[in-house]
Amino acid sequence: MRITEDTTIGDLIDEMPEAKEILAEMGLHCSSCPSARRETLKQAAEVHDMDIDDMLEDLKGFLEG
């Protein structure tokens, strides 16, 4: 799976269930909420005042490494 800022949280978790724990470690504890599942990673980063590039780098590092 290619992870981009347009990837939805739901798609990410469906494809890589371990991402739920990683997102929680980043401070995104509501990743399984119905409305959060439709959010893109970019939207989640904006809501939580996070840098999207840092978030993507961290996710890719955890999930690919």
C-alpha positions in Angstrom: 0.0 0.0 0.0 1.3 3.4 -0.9 0.7 5.8 2.0 0.0 9.5 1.0 -1.6 12.5 2.6 -4.8 11.5 0.8 -4.9 8.0 2.3 -7.9 7.7 4.5 -7.5 6.4 8.1 -10.1 3.7 7.3 -8.2 2.5 4.2 -4.9 2.5 6.1 -6.3 0.5 9.0 -8.2 -1.9 6.7 -5.0 -2.6 4.8 -2.6 -2.5 7.7 -4.4 -3.2 11.1 -1.2 -2.5 13.0 -1.4 1.2 11.9 -4.2 1.7 14.5 -1.7 1.3 17.3 0.9 3.4 15.6 -1.6 6.2 15.0 -2.6 6.0 18.7 1.1 6.4 19.7 1.2 9.5 17.5 -1.8 11.0 19.4 -4.6 9.9 17.1 -6.6 7.9 19.5 -9.9 8.0 17.7 -8.7 6.3 14.5 -11.5 3.7 14.7 -14.3 6.2 15.2 -16.7 6.2 12.2 -16.1 9.8 11.2 -12.3 9.5 11.7 -12.2 6.5 9.3 -13.3 8.9 6.5 -10.6 11.5 7.3 -7.5 11.6 5.2 -4.1 11.6 7.0 -3.7 15.3 6.0 -7.1 16.2 7.6 -6.1 14.3 10.7 -2.8 16.0 10.9 -4.4 19.4 10.5 -7.0 18.7 13.2 -4.3 17.5 15.6 -1.8 20.3 14.7 0.7 17.8 13.4 3.1 18.1 10.5 1.8 15.9 7.7 5.3 15.2 6.3 6.6 14.1 9.7 3.5 11.9 10.1 3.9 10.2 6.7 7.6 9.7 7.4 6.9 8.1 10.8 4.1 5.9 9.4 6.2 4.7 6.6 9.1 4.0 8.9 6.9 2.0 11.3 5.0 0.1 8.7 7.7 -0.6 6.2 10.6 -1.2 8.6 
